[in-house]
Amino acid sequence: MSTALESYINRILLAVTRQQLGGTLKGFDQTINLILDESHERVFSSTQGVEQVVLGLYIVRGDNVAVIGEIDDETDSALDLGNIRAEPLNSVVH
């Protein structure tokens, strides 16, 4: 899987863990620990719009990553996050 991630270096990704984390992939290792720069968390609410919390440089543990995907800038910037309502992600139960 690590060779597949090499093509995403310096591209904007969304990683889904118990959170939704977006940012520019700067590096990773064999256990898919991710280094995201200019990152943010998207916090969902059923009563308010999506809040984007700026995190800056952020390391995501690979064993927490469920899905990784590239973000299309045009599509993402066209989203009106302030009007999107959704239930927050549930806590992880082991």
C-alpha positions as CSV (number, residue, x, y, z in Angstrom):
1,M,0.0,0.0,0.0
2,S,2.9,2.4,0.7
3,T,3.8,2.5,-3.0
4,A,0.2,3.6,-3.8
5,L,0.6,6.5,-1.3
6,E,3.8,7.8,-3.0
7,S,1.8,9.3,-5.8
8,Y,-0.2,11.3,-3.3
9,I,2.8,13.1,-1.8
10,N,2.2,16.9,-1.8
11,R,-1.5,16.4,-2.7
12,I,-4.5,17.3,-0.6
13,L,-6.0,14.2,1.1
14,L,-8.8,13.4,3.4
15,A,-8.1,10.7,6.0
16,V,-11.0,9.2,7.9
17,T,-10.2,8.0,11.4
18,R,-12.7,8.7,14.2
19,Q,-12.4,12.2,12.7
20,Q,-12.2,13.6,9.2
21,L,-8.8,15.1,8.7
22,G,-7.8,16.9,5.6
23,G,-4.3,18.3,4.6
24,T,-1.4,18.0,2.3
25,L,0.4,14.7,2.5
26,K,4.1,15.3,3.3
27,G,5.2,11.8,4.2
28,F,4.3,8.4,5.5
29,D,5.9,5.2,6.7
30,Q,5.4,1.4,6.3
31,T,2.6,1.4,8.9
32,I,0.8,4.2,7.1
33,N,1.5,6.8,9.8
34,L,0.7,10.0,7.9
35,I,2.3,13.5,8.1
36,L,-0.3,16.1,7.0
37,D,0.7,19.8,6.6
38,E,-1.8,22.6,6.6
39,S,-4.3,20.2,8.0
40,H,-7.8,20.7,9.4
41,E,-10.5,18.6,11.1
42,R,-14.0,18.7,9.8
43,V,-16.4,18.6,12.8
44,F,-20.0,17.7,11.9
45,S,-23.1,18.8,13.8
46,S,-26.8,18.0,13.3
47,T,-27.7,21.6,14.3
48,Q,-24.9,23.7,12.8
49,G,-22.8,23.6,9.7
50,V,-19.5,21.8,9.4
51,E,-16.8,23.5,11.4
52,Q,-13.2,23.3,10.1
53,V,-10.7,23.3,12.9
54,V,-7.2,24.3,11.8
55,L,-4.5,21.9,13.1
56,G,-1.4,22.8,11.1
57,L,1.3,20.1,10.9
58,Y,-0.3,16.9,12.1
59,I,0.7,13.2,12.4
60,V,-2.0,10.6,12.1
61,R,-1.3,7.1,13.4
62,G,-1.6,4.6,10.7
63,D,-3.6,2.0,12.8
64,N,-6.3,4.7,13.2
65,V,-6.8,5.3,9.4
66,A,-9.9,3.7,7.9
67,V,-9.9,5.5,4.5
68,I,-7.6,7.8,2.6
69,G,-8.6,9.7,-0.5
70,E,-7.5,12.6,-2.6
71,I,-9.6,15.7,-2.4
72,D,-10.7,17.4,-5.7
73,D,-10.0,21.1,-5.1
74,E,-12.8,22.3,-7.3
75,T,-15.5,20.1,-5.9
76,D,-14.3,20.7,-2.3
77,S,-14.3,24.5,-2.7
78,A,-17.8,24.4,-4.2
79,L,-19.2,22.8,-1.0
80,D,-21.1,25.0,1.3
81,L,-19.9,23.5,4.5
82,G,-21.9,26.0,6.5
83,N,-25.1,24.5,5.4
84,I,-24.2,20.8,5.6
85,R,-25.8,19.1,8.6
86,A,-24.8,15.6,9.7
87,E,-24.5,13.6,12.9
88,P,-21.0,13.6,14.4
89,L,-19.0,10.5,14.0
90,N,-19.4,8.1,16.9
91,S,-16.6,7.4,19.3
92,V,-14.5,4.3,18.6
93,V,-15.4,1.3,20.8
94,H,-12.8,-1.5,21.0
